[in-house]
């Protein structure tokens, strides 16, 4: 899970920065990206802790496999979707503040 979390965080950051830069982002939007990345990192740490507890729980391999696949899919969907949410934010910010 750690590898997926780290890679998803990097992809999320790069997508956010690329989207904001492409749409003419200002310093305020770049600072908002820092806050969003911090939030994503805290959520990722919570997921990592969950998997540390699963590791110690002694659940069966089939149960862990199902949970792992579900968590990986949710992680990647959240990573990509949260990055794409910057498109309307950047457009609205650009419309309001030029």
VEXPADO-482772 format. One line per field, with one value per residue (C-alpha): y, z, x; residue number from 1. Coordinates in steps of 0.001 Angstrom, whole numbers. Layout:
py c(Y  ...)
pz c(Z  ...)
px c(X  ...)
resi c(NUM  ...)
This chain:
py c(0  2360  2302  3068  5906  7507  7212  8487  11491  12341  11949  14082  16834  16860  16934  19777  21842  21173  22092  25297  26315  25564  27613  30604  30007  32702  32506  32029  28907  27527  28090  26319  23371  23135  22940  20303  18222  18403  17188  14339  13377  13272  11087  8836  8467  7385  4743  3584  3211  1187  -1233  -1513  -2605  -5064  -6521  -7155  -8416  -11795  -11608  -14247  -13654  -13549  -10913  -8776  -9141  -7891  -4939  -4125  -4047  -1905  545  814  1587  4192  5711  6164  7436  9972  11025  11675  13157  15561  16760  17313  19393  22123  22773  24442  26094  27653  28715  30365  32053  33327  34633  36447  37869  37978)
pz c(0  751  -2864  -4152  -1633  -2540  -6279  -6032  -4019  -6614  -9494  -7676  -7044  -10598  -12075  -9790  -10615  -14360  -14400  -12428  -14481  -17767  -16771  -15681  -11959  -9534  -6343  -4343  -6343  -5912  -2157  -2204  -3872  -895  1438  -765  -876  2901  3249  825  2717  6048  4547  3031  6419  7891  5186  5856  9569  8669  6691  9517  11752  9107  9002  12745  12793  11251  8685  5971  2687  719  3033  2838  -936  -1402  935  -768  -4260  -3071  -1281  -4267  -6650  -4255  -3737  -7458  -8219  -5412  -6513  -10107  -9315  -6717  -9241  -11917  -9487  -9923  -13453  -12393  -9430  -11694  -14268  -11630  -9987  -13383  -14235  -10903  -10580  -14145)
px c(0  2890  4062  574  164  3476  2894  -689  495  3144  671  -1897  678  1956  -1550  -2598  471  147  -3540  -3084  -36  -1819  -4867  -2815  -2806  -1807  192  -3022  -3908  -405  -668  -4039  -2321  23  -2967  -4636  -1465  -1144  -4727  -4101  -930  -2789  -5515  -2860  -1181  -4524  -4868  -1317  -2095  -5185  -3048  -537  -3432  -4640  -1138  -1233  -4832  -4178  -6991  -7073  -5280  -8525  -10015  -6898  -6708  -10261  -9703  -6406  -7901  -10827  -8529  -6159  -9037  -10462  -7026  -6355  -9853  -9555  -6083  -7095  -10520  -9134  -6567  -9197  -11261  -8656  -9912  -13208  -11498  -8859  -11457  -13656  -10680  -9479  -12968  -13333  -9846  -8555)
resi c(1  2  3  4  5  6  7  8  9  10  11  12  13  14  15  16  17  18  19  20  21  22  23  24  25  26  27  28  29  30  31  32  33  34  35  36  37  38  39  40  41  42  43  44  45  46  47  48  49  50  51  52  53  54  55  56  57  58  59  60  61  62  63  64  65  66  67  68  69  70  71  72  73  74  75  76  77  78  79  80  81  82  83  84  85  86  87  88  89  90  91  92  93  94  95  96  97  98)
